[in-house]
Amino acid sequence: MPTVTSPQTHPAAAPPTSYRAAVVHDFGSPLVVEQVPMPELGPGQARVKVEASGLCHTDIHAAHGDWPVKPSPPFIPGHEGVGIVTDVAPGVSEVTVGDRVAMPWLGYACGTCEYCISGWETLCPEQEKMGYSINGGWGEYATAYARYVVKVPEGVDPFDAAPLACAGVTTYKAVKVAGTRSSDFVAVFGVGGLGHLAIQYAALAGGRVVAVDIVDEKLDLARKLGAEFTVNATKEDPVEAIQRLGGADQAIALAVSPRAFEQAYGSVRPGGKLVFVALPADNDVTIPIFETVLNAITIAGSIVGTRNDVREVFELHAAGKTSVIRETRSLDQVNEAIADVEAGRVAARVVLEP
């Protein structure tokens, strides 16, 4: 009679007790790449081995403590993290080990408030933000709430998916908020990590795009990505240039400068719409009341996007509709990468590789 043996079981390897990450210890000081303790998974959480994590201007503002609501050092920035799920807490069903996921800005929301149940989870008063109030993706691992990660489709490069998780979804949502339709004239102020994608989404919506920046090389890129017109704001007044073209039906303000917001306002034609997206450290902009009322100008704020918006952004990219302009740096180069972004030496997006 043959011998029957019990099947071998191979328990999952224990997670490491620590991992390397780029940490903000003091606002305005260089980040320190060091070993940090690996947290235990809490209810509803997943552990992700990070493959790529984008560098967003928001991460720089976080590291500098620029905004009125500040993160609490020490913390790990990064809200464009993409990687492979290596472990999940008991009861998690949204993702499984082996899934490739993105960890966007909206790291957690309550799921039950009026905003969450009406498609505006990004306004949830209980929300937590990756890389801000939750340690983010600038490390070898990250811990995220499984319900708020987004699966990356097959065929989408993780180094493309990382910028799409914030720069992509933020500008995609801004074009939605703008209401861009076929034949609308859309002014995009700022051609960088966000702007190069905003141009593409506005064109996909049927808009005719004018791109504004202060760097000729970025304007060359804008034309390659679908901008019909470009304006170098250091060489001519963008307000006059765009108004000569008939004025913008919508203007999307992506440059981290209050002056650029004011120029975007001036570029809009009567009945048009200005969408605020960028968050400059200088938190004030001057807008005339009289002209706003008489010209029926709409001003709207647009904050990132929902999980469904992220999925749509990934679907468009998987279908070959968008291009991500990026360069890769190692995590150890994070401070040099930040300096290059601040100095405008980066064409579009830096993606960190842990």
Disulfide bonds with the S-S distance in Angstrom:
none
